[in-house]
Amino acid sequence: MDELLASREQMNRVSTEFLKLDLETALTFVKIARQTNDHLQRERNCRAAWKAYDTVAKLAKKVDLNTENGRAMRLGLARLRAELEELGEPS
């Protein structure tokens, strides 16, 4: 039983780190989209950022986030959405 709980906790930690990394990657896509003058590249990066947004929002519901990580995830998603909307890119 202890082994099962330890495995679950490890999976939860790894899942949380994956979500954080995916969110950081999406914010990088937004940064690249802001810096380019190429409309197609901008759209492609925004699409990738929206895809990451959707993935993180969906998977975050399946991970047992502690209070600090849950707050960070909500703030990160809100920031990502705001930056994408500021770029004028629909979801």
N, CA, C and O atoms as a MOPAC input file, in Angstrom:
PM7 MOZYME 1SCF
protein

 N      0.82000 1    -1.19400 1     0.00000 1
 C      0.00000 1     0.00000 1     0.00000 1
 C      0.86400 1     1.25900 1     0.00000 1
 O      0.57400 1     2.21700 1    -0.71700 1
 N      1.92800 1     1.25400 1     0.80800 1
 C      2.84100 1     2.40300 1     0.84700 1
 C      3.48900 1     2.62900 1    -0.50100 1
 O      3.70100 1     3.76700 1    -0.91900 1
 N      3.80100 1     1.53500 1    -1.17800 1
 C      4.41200 1     1.62300 1    -2.49600 1
 C      3.45000 1     2.27600 1    -3.49200 1
 O      3.85900 1     3.09200 1    -4.31700 1
 N      2.19600 1     1.91500 1    -3.40700 1
 C      1.17900 1     2.48700 1    -4.28800 1
 C      1.01900 1     3.98200 1    -4.03800 1
 O      0.92100 1     4.76700 1    -4.98100 1
 N      0.99400 1     4.37300 1    -2.77600 1
 C      0.88500 1     5.80300 1    -2.44300 1
 C      2.11000 1     6.57600 1    -2.90800 1
 O      1.99300 1     7.69700 1    -3.40200 1
 N      3.28400 1     5.97500 1    -2.74700 1
 C      4.51200 1     6.63300 1    -3.19000 1
 C      4.50400 1     6.79900 1    -4.70700 1
 O      4.90900 1     7.84300 1    -5.22000 1
 N      4.04900 1     5.78300 1    -5.41900 1
 C      3.97100 1     5.86300 1    -6.88000 1
 C      2.99400 1     6.94500 1    -7.30900 1
 O      3.25700 1     7.69700 1    -8.24800 1
 N      1.87400 1     7.01700 1    -6.61900 1
 C      0.86900 1     8.03700 1    -6.94500 1
 C      1.41900 1     9.44000 1    -6.70200 1
 O      1.21500 1    10.34400 1    -7.51200 1
 N      2.11500 1     9.61300 1    -5.58400 1
 C      2.69900 1    10.92100 1    -5.27800 1
 C      3.76400 1    11.30200 1    -6.30100 1
 O      3.85200 1    12.45800 1    -6.71400 1
 N      4.57000 1    10.32500 1    -6.70800 1
 C      5.59600 1    10.59400 1    -7.71200 1
 C      4.95200 1    10.96500 1    -9.04000 1
 O      5.39500 1    11.90400 1    -9.70100 1
 N      3.91100 1    10.23800 1    -9.43900 1
 C      3.21600 1    10.54600 1   -10.68100 1
 C      2.60800 1    11.94600 1   -10.62300 1
 O      2.63100 1    12.68000 1   -11.61200 1
 N      2.07700 1    12.30500 1    -9.48900 1
 C      1.48600 1    13.63300 1    -9.31500 1
 C      2.55200 1    14.72500 1    -9.43200 1
 O      2.31600 1    15.75600 1   -10.06000 1
 N      3.71400 1    14.50300 1    -8.83300 1
 C      4.80900 1    15.48400 1    -8.92400 1
 C      5.27400 1    15.64000 1   -10.36800 1
 O      5.47300 1    16.75600 1   -10.84900 1
 N      5.44300 1    14.51700 1   -11.05200 1
 C      5.88700 1    14.55600 1   -12.44400 1
 C      4.83500 1    15.24600 1   -13.31300 1
 O      5.18000 1    16.04400 1   -14.18500 1
 N      3.56800 1    14.94700 1   -13.08400 1
 C      2.48200 1    15.57200 1   -13.84800 1
 C      2.45000 1    17.07900 1   -13.61500 1
 O      2.24500 1    17.84900 1   -14.55300 1
 N      2.64800 1    17.49600 1   -12.38300 1
 C      2.67800 1    18.91600 1   -12.05700 1
 C      3.83000 1    19.60800 1   -12.77900 1
 O      3.65100 1    20.69500 1   -13.33000 1
 N      4.99800 1    18.99300 1   -12.78100 1
 C      6.15000 1    19.56800 1   -13.47900 1
 C      5.90000 1    19.63700 1   -14.98200 1
 O      6.28300 1    20.61100 1   -15.63100 1
 N      5.26100 1    18.61000 1   -15.53700 1
 C      4.92100 1    18.62600 1   -16.96100 1
 C      4.00700 1    19.80100 1   -17.27800 1
 O      4.21900 1    20.50300 1   -18.26700 1
 N      3.00200 1    20.01700 1   -16.45700 1
 C      2.06900 1    21.11800 1   -16.69200 1
 C      2.78300 1    22.47000 1   -16.61700 1
 O      2.52900 1    23.35700 1   -17.43100 1
 N      3.66700 1    22.61800 1   -15.64600 1
 C      4.42500 1    23.87000 1   -15.52000 1
 C      5.29100 1    24.10200 1   -16.75700 1
 O      5.36100 1    25.21400 1   -17.28000 1
 N      5.93900 1    23.04800 1   -17.21100 1
 C      6.79600 1    23.15300 1   -18.38600 1
 C      5.98500 1    23.46800 1   -19.64200 1
 O      6.40300 1    24.27800 1   -20.46900 1
 N      4.83500 1    22.83300 1   -19.78000 1
 C      3.97300 1    23.09200 1   -20.93700 1
 C      3.48700 1    24.53800 1   -20.93000 1
 O      3.40200 1    25.17200 1   -21.98200 1
 N      3.17400 1    25.05300 1   -19.76400 1
 C      2.74000 1    26.44300 1   -19.63500 1
 C      3.88300 1    27.39600 1   -19.99700 1
 O      3.66500 1    28.38800 1   -20.69400 1
 N      5.08400 1    27.10500 1   -19.53300 1
 C      6.24400 1    27.93500 1   -19.88100 1
 C      6.50100 1    27.90400 1   -21.38400 1
 O      6.82600 1    28.92800 1   -21.98500 1
 N      6.35500 1    26.73900 1   -21.98300 1
 C      6.55100 1    26.60500 1   -23.42600 1
 C      5.52700 1    27.44600 1   -24.18400 1
 O      5.86600 1    28.11900 1   -25.15700 1
 N      4.28800 1    27.40400 1   -23.73900 1
 C      3.23500 1    28.19300 1   -24.38200 1
 C      3.54000 1    29.68800 1   -24.29200 1
 O      3.32000 1    30.42900 1   -25.25000 1
 N      4.04100 1    30.12300 1   -23.15100 1
 C      4.40300 1    31.53400 1   -23.00000 1
 C      5.57900 1    31.89700 1   -23.90600 1
 O      5.67800 1    33.03100 1   -24.37300 1
 N      6.45700 1    30.94600 1   -24.15100 1
 C      7.55000 1    31.16700 1   -25.10300 1
 C      7.00600 1    31.32000 1   -26.51400 1
 O      7.48100 1    32.16700 1   -27.27000 1
 N      6.01500 1    30.51200 1   -26.88100 1
 C      5.37500 1    30.65800 1   -28.19000 1
 C      4.77700 1    32.05300 1   -28.34400 1
 O      4.87800 1    32.66100 1   -29.41000 1
 N      4.15800 1    32.55600 1   -27.28600 1
 C      3.57100 1    33.90200 1   -27.32500 1
 C      4.67200 1    34.94200 1   -27.52000 1
 O      4.51900 1    35.87800 1   -28.30500 1
 N      5.77200 1    34.77300 1   -26.80800 1
 C      6.88800 1    35.71800 1   -26.93500 1
 C      7.41600 1    35.73300 1   -28.37300 1
 O      7.68400 1    36.79700 1   -28.93100 1
 N      7.55900 1    34.56800 1   -28.95500 1
 C      8.02700 1    34.48400 1   -30.34100 1
 C      7.00700 1    35.13600 1   -31.28000 1
 O      7.37900 1    35.86000 1   -32.20300 1
 N      5.73500 1    34.87800 1   -31.04000 1
 C      4.68000 1    35.45800 1   -31.88100 1
 C      4.72600 1    36.98500 1   -31.82900 1
 O      4.49200 1    37.64700 1   -32.84000 1
 N      5.02200 1    37.53700 1   -30.67300 1
 C      5.10900 1    38.99700 1   -30.54000 1
 C      6.28800 1    39.58000 1   -31.30100 1
 O      6.22800 1    40.71700 1   -31.76800 1
 N      7.34800 1    38.81500 1   -31.42800 1
 C      8.58400 1    39.33900 1   -32.00400 1
 C      8.67300 1    39.19400 1   -33.51700 1
 O      9.57000 1    39.77100 1   -34.13200 1
 N      7.77600 1    38.44600 1   -34.12700 1
 C      7.89100 1    38.20900 1   -35.56000 1
 C      6.99800 1    39.15000 1   -36.36300 1
 O      5.94200 1    39.58200 1   -35.90300 1
 N      7.44400 1    39.44600 1   -37.54900 1
 C      6.63200 1    40.22100 1   -38.48600 1
 C      5.95400 1    39.30100 1   -39.50300 1
 O      5.14000 1    39.74300 1   -40.31400 1
 N      6.30100 1    38.02800 1   -39.44500 1
 C      5.74500 1    37.03100 1   -40.35900 1
 C      4.38200 1    36.57000 1   -39.82900 1
 O      4.28900 1    35.90900 1   -38.79500 1
 N      3.33900 1    36.93600 1   -40.56200 1
 C      1.97500 1    36.63100 1   -40.12700 1
 C      1.74600 1    35.12900 1   -39.94300 1
 O      1.10700 1    34.71400 1   -38.97600 1
 N      2.25600 1    34.32500 1   -40.85200 1
 C      2.06500 1    32.87000 1   -40.74500 1
 C      2.78100 1    32.29100 1   -39.52800 1
 O      2.24800 1    31.42200 1   -38.83800 1
 N      3.97800 1    32.77400 1   -39.27500 1
 C      4.71200 1    32.30200 1   -38.09700 1
 C      3.98700 1    32.72500 1   -36.81600 1
 O      3.91200 1    31.96800 1   -35.84800 1
 N      3.46900 1    33.92400 1   -36.83400 1
 C      2.72500 1    34.41900 1   -35.66600 1
 C      1.49900 1    33.53400 1   -35.40800 1
 O      1.25900 1    33.11300 1   -34.27600 1
 N      0.73200 1    33.25600 1   -36.45800 1
 C     -0.45000 1    32.39400 1   -36.31200 1
 C     -0.07100 1    31.00800 1   -35.81600 1
 O     -0.72700 1    30.46100 1   -34.92900 1
 N      0.98100 1    30.44200 1   -36.38200 1
 C      1.42300 1    29.10100 1   -36.01200 1
 C      1.82100 1    29.05100 1   -34.53000 1
 O      1.47000 1    28.10800 1   -33.82100 1
 N      2.54800 1    30.05900 1   -34.07400 1
 C      2.95400 1    30.09500 1   -32.67000 1
 C      1.76600 1    30.31500 1   -31.74400 1
 O      1.70800 1    29.74200 1   -30.65600 1
 N      0.83400 1    31.13100 1   -32.17000 1
 C     -0.37100 1    31.34600 1   -31.35100 1
 C     -1.21500 1    30.07200 1   -31.27800 1
 O     -1.75900 1    29.74700 1   -30.22200 1
 N     -1.32500 1    29.35400 1   -32.39400 1
 C     -2.06300 1    28.08700 1   -32.37900 1
 C     -1.40700 1    27.09800 1   -31.41800 1
 O     -2.08900 1    26.39900 1   -30.66800 1
 N     -0.08600 1    27.04900 1   -31.45100 1
 C      0.63600 1    26.14600 1   -30.54900 1
 C      0.40800 1    26.55100 1   -29.08900 1
 O      0.24800 1    25.69600 1   -28.21900 1
 N      0.39400 1    27.85000 1   -28.83300 1
 C      0.15800 1    28.33900 1   -27.47000 1
 C     -1.25600 1    28.01100 1   -27.00700 1
 O     -1.45500 1    27.61600 1   -25.85900 1
 N     -2.25500 1    28.17400 1   -27.90300 1
 C     -3.63300 1    27.83500 1   -27.53800 1
 C     -3.77700 1    26.33400 1   -27.27900 1
 O     -4.49500 1    25.91200 1   -26.37300 1
 N     -3.08800 1    25.54600 1   -28.08400 1
 C     -3.14200 1    24.09100 1   -27.88700 1
 C     -2.57600 1    23.72800 1   -26.51300 1
 O     -3.14600 1    22.90300 1   -25.79800 1
 N     -1.46400 1    24.34300 1   -26.15400 1
 C     -0.87300 1    24.11000 1   -24.83800 1
 C     -1.81100 1    24.59500 1   -23.73600 1
 O     -1.95700 1    23.94000 1   -22.70400 1
 N     -2.43900 1    25.73400 1   -23.95800 1
 C     -3.40600 1    26.26400 1   -22.98200 1
 C     -4.51800 1    25.23300 1   -22.74200 1
 O     -4.83900 1    24.90300 1   -21.60000 1
 N     -5.08800 1    24.74000 1   -23.82400 1
 C     -6.17400 1    23.76200 1   -23.70700 1
 C     -5.70700 1    22.48800 1   -23.00200 1
 O     -6.42600 1    21.93100 1   -22.17200 1
 N     -4.51300 1    22.03900 1   -23.33300 1
 C     -3.97000 1    20.82600 1   -22.72000 1
 C     -3.76000 1    21.01100 1   -21.22300 1
 O     -4.16400 1    20.16600 1   -20.42400 1
 N     -3.13300 1    22.10900 1   -20.85000 1
 C     -2.86800 1    22.36600 1   -19.42800 1
 C     -4.17600 1    22.52200 1   -18.66600 1
 O     -4.32500 1    21.96600 1   -17.57800 1
 N     -5.12000 1    23.26700 1   -19.21900 1
 C     -6.41000 1    23.46900 1   -18.54600 1
 C     -7.12300 1    22.14100 1   -18.33100 1
 O     -7.72100 1    21.91200 1   -17.28000 1
 N     -7.05800 1    21.27700 1   -19.32300 1
 C     -7.72700 1    19.97100 1   -19.24000 1
 C     -7.02200 1    19.04000 1   -18.25300 1
 O     -7.66500 1    18.42300 1   -17.40400 1
 N     -5.71300 1    18.94600 1   -18.36900 1
 C     -4.97600 1    18.00200 1   -17.53000 1
 C     -4.84300 1    18.47100 1   -16.08500 1
 O     -4.72900 1    17.65000 1   -15.17500 1
 N     -4.85600 1    19.77300 1   -15.87000 1
 C     -4.73900 1    20.29300 1   -14.50300 1
 C     -5.89700 1    19.80800 1   -13.62900 1
 O     -5.75200 1    19.69500 1   -12.41200 1
 N     -7.02600 1    19.52700 1   -14.23900 1
 C     -8.18200 1    19.02700 1   -13.49500 1
 C     -7.97500 1    17.59100 1   -13.01800 1
 O     -8.63700 1    17.13200 1   -12.08700 1
 N     -7.04700 1    16.89000 1   -13.67000 1
 C     -6.81200 1    15.48300 1   -13.34600 1
 C     -5.63100 1    15.27700 1   -12.40400 1
 O     -5.36100 1    14.15800 1   -11.96800 1
 N     -4.92800 1    16.36900 1   -12.09500 1
 C     -3.76100 1    16.29200 1   -11.22200 1
 C     -4.13200 1    16.88900 1    -9.87500 1
 O     -4.82600 1    17.90300 1    -9.80200 1
 N     -3.66800 1    16.25700 1    -8.82200 1
 C     -3.94500 1    16.74500 1    -7.47600 1
 C     -2.92600 1    17.82900 1    -7.13200 1
 O     -1.87800 1    17.54700 1    -6.55100 1
 N     -3.24600 1    19.07200 1    -7.49700 1
 C     -2.34600 1    20.19700 1    -7.26800 1
 C     -2.49300 1    20.70200 1    -5.84000 1
 O     -3.60600 1    20.86800 1    -5.34000 1
 N     -1.36400 1    20.94300 1    -5.19200 1
 C     -1.46100 1    21.54500 1    -3.86500 1
 C     -1.87200 1    23.00400 1    -4.03200 1
 O     -1.96600 1    23.49700 1    -5.15600 1
 N     -2.11000 1    23.68200 1    -2.94800 1
 C     -2.60800 1    25.05600 1    -2.99500 1
 C     -1.69100 1    25.97100 1    -3.79400 1
 O     -2.14900 1    26.74200 1    -4.63600 1
 N     -0.40100 1    25.88100 1    -3.52500 1
 C      0.56600 1    26.74700 1    -4.21700 1
 C      0.61400 1    26.45200 1    -5.71600 1
 O      0.58000 1    27.37400 1    -6.53100 1
 N      0.69300 1    25.17900 1    -6.07800 1
 C      0.75100 1    24.81900 1    -7.49700 1
 C     -0.56300 1    25.12500 1    -8.21200 1
 O     -0.55700 1    25.54100 1    -9.37100 1
 N     -1.67400 1    24.92400 1    -7.53700 1
 C     -2.97300 1    25.23300 1    -8.12400 1
 C     -3.09700 1    26.72000 1    -8.41800 1
 O     -3.59000 1    27.11700 1    -9.47400 1
 N     -2.65300 1    27.52400 1    -7.48700 1
 C     -2.69900 1    28.98700 1    -7.67100 1
 C     -1.78000 1    29.40400 1    -8.82100 1
 O     -2.15900 1    30.21500 1    -9.66600 1
 N     -0.57600 1    28.84600 1    -8.84500 1
 C      0.38100 1    29.16700 1    -9.90800 1
 C     -0.17600 1    28.75300 1   -11.27100 1
 O      0.01100 1    29.45800 1   -12.26300 1
 N     -0.85200 1    27.61800 1   -11.31300 1
 C     -1.41700 1    27.13000 1   -12.57500 1
 C     -2.53300 1    28.06100 1   -13.04900 1
 O     -2.59000 1    28.41100 1   -14.22800 1
 N     -3.41000 1    28.45900 1   -12.14500 1
 C     -4.50200 1    29.37200 1   -12.50900 1
 C     -3.96300 1    30.72200 1   -12.99000 1
 O     -4.44100 1    31.27500 1   -13.98000 1
 N     -2.97200 1    31.23700 1   -12.28300 1
 C     -2.37600 1    32.52100 1   -12.67700 1
 C     -1.66200 1    32.40500 1   -14.02000 1
 O     -1.76200 1    33.30200 1   -14.85700 1
 N     -0.95000 1    31.31400 1   -14.22600 1
 C     -0.25200 1    31.10600 1   -15.48700 1
 C     -1.20900 1    30.98700 1   -16.65800 1
 O     -0.97600 1    31.56100 1   -17.72100 1
 N     -2.28800 1    30.23900 1   -16.46000 1
 C     -3.29300 1    30.09600 1   -17.52000 1
 C     -3.96600 1    31.43200 1   -17.81200 1
 O     -4.21700 1    31.76300 1   -18.97100 1
 N     -4.25500 1    32.19000 1   -16.77300 1
 C     -4.88500 1    33.49800 1   -16.96600 1
 C     -3.94300 1    34.43500 1   -17.72400 1
 O     -4.37100 1    35.16600 1   -18.61700 1
 N     -2.67400 1    34.40700 1   -17.36500 1
 C     -1.69000 1    35.24700 1   -18.06300 1
 C     -1.57700 1    34.84100 1   -19.53200 1
 O     -1.56800 1    35.69100 1   -20.42300 1
 N     -1.49200 1    33.53700 1   -19.77100 1
 C     -1.37400 1    33.04900 1   -21.14400 1
 C     -2.57700 1    33.45800 1   -21.97400 1
 O     -2.42500 1    33.94200 1   -23.09600 1
 N     -3.77200 1    33.26800 1   -21.42800 1
 C     -4.98400 1    33.63200 1   -22.15100 1
 C     -5.01500 1    35.13400 1   -22.45000 1
 O     -5.34500 1    35.54800 1   -23.56200 1
 N     -4.67200 1    35.93300 1   -21.45700 1
 C     -4.67100 1    37.39300 1   -21.63400 1
 C     -3.67500 1    37.81100 1   -22.71400 1
 O     -3.97600 1    38.67300 1   -23.54000 1
 N     -2.50200 1    37.20600 1   -22.70700 1
 C     -1.49800 1    37.57100 1   -23.70700 1
 C     -1.92700 1    37.15000 1   -25.10300 1
 O     -1.68700 1    37.87500 1   -26.06900 1
 N     -2.55800 1    35.99200 1   -25.22200 1
 C     -3.04800 1    35.55100 1   -26.53100 1
 C     -4.18100 1    36.46200 1   -27.01600 1
 O     -4.22800 1    36.83400 1   -28.18800 1
 N     -5.08000 1    36.81200 1   -26.11400 1
 C     -6.17000 1    37.70700 1   -26.49600 1
 C     -5.63600 1    39.08600 1   -26.86700 1
 O     -6.17300 1    39.74500 1   -27.75700 1
 N     -4.58700 1    39.51900 1   -26.18900 1
 C     -3.97600 1    40.81600 1   -26.50600 1
 C     -3.37900 1    40.78400 1   -27.92100 1
 O     -3.37500 1    41.79600 1   -28.62200 1
 N     -2.88600 1    39.63700 1   -28.32200 1
 C     -2.36100 1    39.49200 1   -29.68100 1
 C     -3.49400 1    39.42200 1   -30.70500 1
 O     -3.25700 1    39.45000 1   -31.91200 1
 N     -4.72700 1    39.32900 1   -30.20600 1
 C     -5.87400 1    39.28500 1   -31.10800 1
 C     -6.10000 1    37.92000 1   -31.72000 1
 O     -6.71700 1    37.79600 1   -32.77800 1
 N     -5.59200 1    36.89100 1   -31.04600 1
 C     -5.73100 1    35.53700 1   -31.57500 1
 C     -6.86400 1    34.80900 1   -30.86900 1
 O     -6.80900 1    34.58000 1   -29.66100 1
 N     -7.89900 1    34.44500 1   -31.63300 1
 C     -9.01800 1    33.70300 1   -31.03400 1
 C     -8.60500 1    32.29000 1   -30.64500 1
 O     -7.67200 1    31.72200 1   -31.21200 1
 N     -9.30300 1    31.74000 1   -29.68400 1
 C     -8.99000 1    30.36800 1   -29.24200 1
 C     -9.47700 1    29.35100 1   -30.24300 1
 O     -9.30200 1    28.15000 1   -30.03700 1

